[in-house]
Amino acid sequence: MLTVLDRLTIYSVLCIVCFGALFVVPASGWSLMPLLGMAATIIGIWLEVFCWSGISEEQEP
């Protein structure tokens, strides 16, 4: 089972990868997928920090 810190690290790395994808692609090949990926990871981080952290701590022995 992943800890809260592990999950936050994964979300952060995915957000950085999506942010980098916005600037690596030339202007002619621009896509909304990196923006959607960044939005999804930011929502995941927000949920992990504010909503699910209390639930995860209750389940640990």
C-alpha positions in Angstrom: 0.0 0.0 0.0 1.3 3.4 -0.9 1.6 6.1 1.8 0.3 9.6 1.4 3.8 10.9 0.7 4.3 8.3 -2.1 1.0 9.3 -3.7 1.8 13.0 -3.5 5.2 12.4 -5.1 3.6 10.5 -8.0 1.0 13.3 -8.5 3.8 15.9 -8.4 6.0 14.1 -10.9 3.0 13.7 -13.3 2.2 17.4 -13.0 5.8 18.3 -13.8 5.8 16.0 -16.8 2.6 17.5 -18.1 3.9 21.0 -17.6 7.1 20.2 -19.5 5.0 18.7 -22.3 3.3 22.1 -22.8 6.6 23.7 -23.8 8.4 20.8 -25.6 5.7 20.5 -28.3 6.0 23.0 -31.2 3.2 25.6 -31.6 1.8 23.8 -34.7 1.3 20.5 -32.8 -0.3 22.0 -29.6 -2.8 19.8 -27.8 -5.1 20.1 -24.8 -3.9 16.8 -23.3 -1.1 18.3 -21.2 -3.5 20.8 -19.8 -6.0 18.1 -19.0 -3.2 16.0 -17.4 -2.1 19.0 -15.3 -5.7 19.7 -14.2 -6.2 16.0 -13.2 -3.0 15.9 -11.2 -3.7 19.2 -9.4 -7.2 17.9 -8.5 -5.6 14.6 -7.3 -3.1 16.5 -5.1 -5.9 18.7 -3.7 -8.1 15.6 -2.9 -5.1 13.8 -1.4 -4.2 16.7 0.9 -7.5 18.0 1.9 -10.0 15.1 1.6 -8.4 11.7 1.8 -5.5 12.3 4.3 -7.7 11.8 7.3 -9.2 8.6 5.9 -5.8 7.2 5.1 -4.5 7.9 8.6 -7.5 6.1 10.2 -6.9 2.9 8.3 -3.2 2.6 9.3 -2.5 0.4 12.4 
